[in-house]
Amino acid sequence: MNKKFPVLSVVSIILRGFGWLAVIIGLYCLTYYGLIEPNMAGHSFGPGNRTEILQGVILSFSGLIVAVFGEIIGVLFAIEENTRKAANK
């Protein structure tokens, strides 16, 4: 947690949390609707399943993007801290 920018630190943590949550939900959709549900008795792979698989891919990809933005904020904080330490030596 950065003491100079506490709100931005919290935003970074929230972005990482929501990003990874979206990745997990997206992978669940991919696994369930792509592998498990079409193999159940009385089900077949249809256009609806393709749409749900595409939604899982999009959700996973966008979750990764959101998590990356949260990580970028953390990296910028680390760069700022290391620059201050180097300047104070």
TASULNOR-V614140 format. One record per residue. N is the residue number from 1. BURIAL is 1 if it has 9 or more other C-alpha atoms within 8 Angstrom, else 0. D_LAST is the distance of its C-alpha to the last C-alpha in whole Angstrom. Layout:
n,burial,d_last
N,BURIAL,D_LAST
N,BURIAL,D_LAST
//
This chain:
n,burial,d_last
1,0,23
2,0,21
3,0,21
4,0,20
5,0,23
6,1,25
7,0,29
8,0,27
9,1,26
10,1,29
11,1,31
12,1,29
13,1,30
14,1,34
15,1,34
16,1,33
17,1,36
18,1,38
19,1,37
20,1,38
21,1,41
22,1,42
23,1,42
24,1,44
25,1,47
26,1,47
27,1,47
28,1,50
29,1,52
30,1,52
31,1,53
32,1,55
33,1,57
34,1,57
35,1,58
36,1,59
37,1,61
38,1,63
39,0,64
40,0,66
41,0,69
42,0,71
43,0,68
44,0,67
45,0,64
46,0,65
47,0,63
48,0,62
49,1,60
50,1,59
51,0,57
52,1,56
53,1,54
54,0,53
55,1,51
56,1,50
57,1,48
58,1,47
59,1,46
60,1,44
61,1,42
62,1,41
63,1,40
64,1,38
65,1,37
66,1,36
67,1,34
68,1,32
69,1,31
70,1,30
71,1,27
72,0,26
73,1,25
74,1,23
75,0,22
76,0,20
77,1,19
78,0,17
79,0,16
80,0,15
81,0,13
82,0,11
83,0,10
84,0,9
85,0,7
86,0,6
87,0,6
88,0,4
89,0,0
//
